[in-house]
Amino acid sequence: MSGQRVLKAEAVLVGGVVLGLLAWEWPSLRREMRIWRMSGGFRAGHRYP
């Protein structure tokens, strides 16, 4: 197996793991974003150190 094929296989494997993790964490990430927006988002930087 050539080095380039190994790199492609590793990239596919890592991409699949990242996509799986994102799909697993998606509901909690949505909840965190909603809480962050309610607390002011980027504009709240000076209120909360």
Phi, psi and omega per residue, in radians:
M1 nan 2.308 -3.106
S2 -1.373 2.823 -3.113
G3 -1.088 -0.613 -3.113
Q4 -1.184 -0.653 3.113
R5 -1.180 -0.624 3.102
V6 -1.134 -0.760 3.115
L7 -1.064 -0.752 3.121
K8 -1.098 -0.740 3.140
A9 -1.117 -0.713 3.112
E10 -1.144 -0.713 3.129
A11 -1.083 -0.728 3.120
V12 -1.130 -0.740 3.140
L13 -1.100 -0.821 3.137
V14 -1.127 -0.726 3.105
G15 -1.065 -0.716 3.114
G16 -1.136 -0.708 3.118
V17 -1.136 -0.748 -3.138
V18 -1.115 -0.766 3.118
L19 -1.105 -0.707 3.112
G20 -1.109 -0.744 3.136
L21 -1.136 -0.715 3.130
L22 -1.116 -0.732 3.124
A23 -1.132 -0.632 -3.133
W24 -1.203 -0.671 -3.051
E25 -1.606 -0.074 -3.002
W26 -0.965 -0.812 -3.125
P27 -1.057 -0.726 -3.136
S28 -1.249 -0.587 3.089
L29 -1.130 -0.696 3.104
R30 -1.084 -0.737 3.130
R31 -1.108 -0.756 3.126
E32 -1.080 -0.725 3.135
M33 -1.121 -0.681 3.128
R34 -1.125 -0.753 3.116
I35 -1.108 -0.745 -3.127
W36 -1.085 -0.729 3.125
R37 -1.169 -0.662 3.139
M38 -1.167 -0.541 -3.129
S39 -1.469 0.001 3.034
G40 2.043 -0.253 3.100
G41 1.122 -2.401 -3.115
F42 -1.163 -0.532 -3.076
R43 -1.214 -0.292 -3.059
A44 -1.518 0.115 -3.051
G45 -1.020 -0.643 -3.104
H46 -1.416 -0.306 3.136
R47 -1.453 -0.646 -3.077
Y48 -2.057 1.864 -3.100
P49 -1.178 nan nan
